[in-house]
């Protein structure tokens, strides 16, 4: 993903959004896997990760992006990712 921003403030804001999203996702993923009592890297853990935690990351990313005023920037990239994934599914 190519990131081109005009100034340092925008770049730092984007990095902060990614950092907060990553931290929150790790915290939420441990809560979700503990709630379901899943063992790390078991088949059920991987299924829960793909179907719950992966979408949670993107929702959190959009939430933090909205709070920091970068919703349009991240929304365009998420739409691009979704279109690439859906084009590869037969």
DOKE-55936 format. One record per residue (C-alpha): residue number from 1; residue in three letters; x, y, z. Coordinates in Angstrom, 3 decimals. Layout:
<nodes>
NUM | Ala | X | Y | Z;
...
</nodes>
This chain:
<nodes>
1 | Unk | 0.000 | 0.000 | 0.000;
2 | Unk | 1.485 | 3.289 | -1.084;
3 | Unk | 1.153 | 6.102 | 1.438;
4 | Unk | 1.729 | 9.559 | 0.086;
5 | Unk | 0.956 | 12.417 | 2.430;
6 | Unk | 1.755 | 16.072 | 2.118;
7 | Unk | 3.016 | 16.792 | 5.597;
8 | Unk | 4.469 | 15.211 | 8.682;
9 | Unk | 1.354 | 15.777 | 10.804;
10 | Unk | -0.767 | 13.600 | 8.495;
11 | Unk | 1.879 | 10.878 | 8.459;
12 | Unk | 2.155 | 10.835 | 12.254;
13 | Unk | -1.640 | 10.727 | 12.578;
14 | Unk | -1.809 | 7.730 | 10.229;
15 | Unk | 0.915 | 5.919 | 12.215;
16 | Unk | -0.928 | 6.635 | 15.483;
17 | Unk | -4.167 | 5.234 | 14.028;
18 | Unk | -2.371 | 2.039 | 12.969;
19 | Unk | -0.680 | 1.725 | 16.376;
20 | Unk | -3.877 | 2.187 | 18.361;
21 | Unk | -5.751 | -0.214 | 16.097;
22 | Unk | -3.059 | -2.870 | 16.428;
23 | Unk | -2.894 | -2.561 | 20.208;
24 | Unk | -6.677 | -2.674 | 20.585;
25 | Unk | -6.965 | -5.650 | 18.224;
26 | Unk | -4.385 | -7.634 | 20.204;
27 | Unk | -6.227 | -6.852 | 23.420;
28 | Unk | -9.633 | -7.763 | 21.938;
29 | Unk | -8.307 | -10.937 | 20.328;
30 | Unk | -7.041 | -12.210 | 23.669;
31 | Unk | -10.423 | -11.445 | 25.245;
32 | Unk | -12.289 | -13.219 | 22.437;
33 | Unk | -10.074 | -16.314 | 22.427;
34 | Unk | -10.154 | -16.535 | 26.233;
35 | Unk | -13.948 | -16.183 | 26.207;
36 | Unk | -14.248 | -19.129 | 23.825;
37 | Unk | -11.471 | -21.043 | 25.638;
38 | Unk | -9.404 | -21.548 | 22.504;
39 | Unk | -5.871 | -22.917 | 22.440;
40 | Unk | -3.376 | -20.832 | 20.452;
41 | Unk | -2.976 | -21.890 | 16.830;
42 | Unk | -5.554 | -24.669 | 16.975;
43 | Unk | -7.975 | -24.998 | 14.054;
44 | Unk | -10.795 | -23.395 | 16.025;
45 | Unk | -8.494 | -20.509 | 16.993;
46 | Unk | -7.625 | -19.864 | 13.346;
47 | Unk | -11.299 | -19.978 | 12.303;
48 | Unk | -12.281 | -17.534 | 15.060;
49 | Unk | -9.365 | -15.307 | 14.127;
50 | Unk | -10.308 | -15.164 | 10.448;
51 | Unk | -14.038 | -14.658 | 10.973;
52 | Unk | -14.041 | -12.446 | 14.082;
53 | Unk | -10.716 | -10.764 | 14.675;
54 | Unk | -9.822 | -9.861 | 11.076;
55 | Unk | -13.088 | -7.924 | 10.558;
56 | Unk | -12.762 | -6.445 | 14.048;
57 | Unk | -9.407 | -4.972 | 13.053;
58 | Unk | -10.922 | -3.183 | 10.087;
59 | Unk | -13.844 | -1.857 | 12.112;
60 | Unk | -11.483 | -0.573 | 14.781;
61 | Unk | -9.285 | 0.957 | 12.102;
62 | Unk | -12.235 | 2.891 | 10.702;
63 | Unk | -13.310 | 3.904 | 14.208;
64 | Unk | -9.915 | 5.312 | 15.125;
65 | Unk | -9.603 | 6.888 | 11.681;
66 | Unk | -12.912 | 8.655 | 12.247;
67 | Unk | -11.769 | 9.925 | 15.648;
68 | Unk | -8.548 | 11.291 | 14.144;
69 | Unk | -10.201 | 12.749 | 11.023;
70 | Unk | -8.668 | 10.289 | 8.539;
71 | Unk | -11.759 | 8.226 | 7.751;
72 | Unk | -11.703 | 8.915 | 3.996;
73 | Unk | -8.033 | 7.935 | 3.724;
74 | Unk | -8.547 | 4.577 | 5.414;
75 | Unk | -11.959 | 3.899 | 3.856;
76 | Unk | -10.468 | 4.139 | 0.343;
77 | Unk | -7.770 | 1.625 | 1.251;
78 | Unk | -10.160 | -0.805 | 2.918;
79 | Unk | -12.457 | -0.696 | -0.129;
80 | Unk | -9.433 | -1.481 | -2.313;
81 | Unk | -8.482 | -4.431 | -0.100;
82 | Unk | -12.045 | -5.782 | -0.123;
83 | Unk | -12.255 | -5.530 | -3.906;
84 | Unk | -8.938 | -7.385 | -4.294;
85 | Unk | -10.042 | -10.157 | -1.931;
86 | Unk | -13.458 | -10.511 | -3.552;
87 | Unk | -11.958 | -10.623 | -7.061;
88 | Unk | -9.819 | -13.630 | -6.063;
89 | Unk | -12.746 | -15.608 | -4.684;
90 | Unk | -14.231 | -17.757 | -7.457;
</nodes>
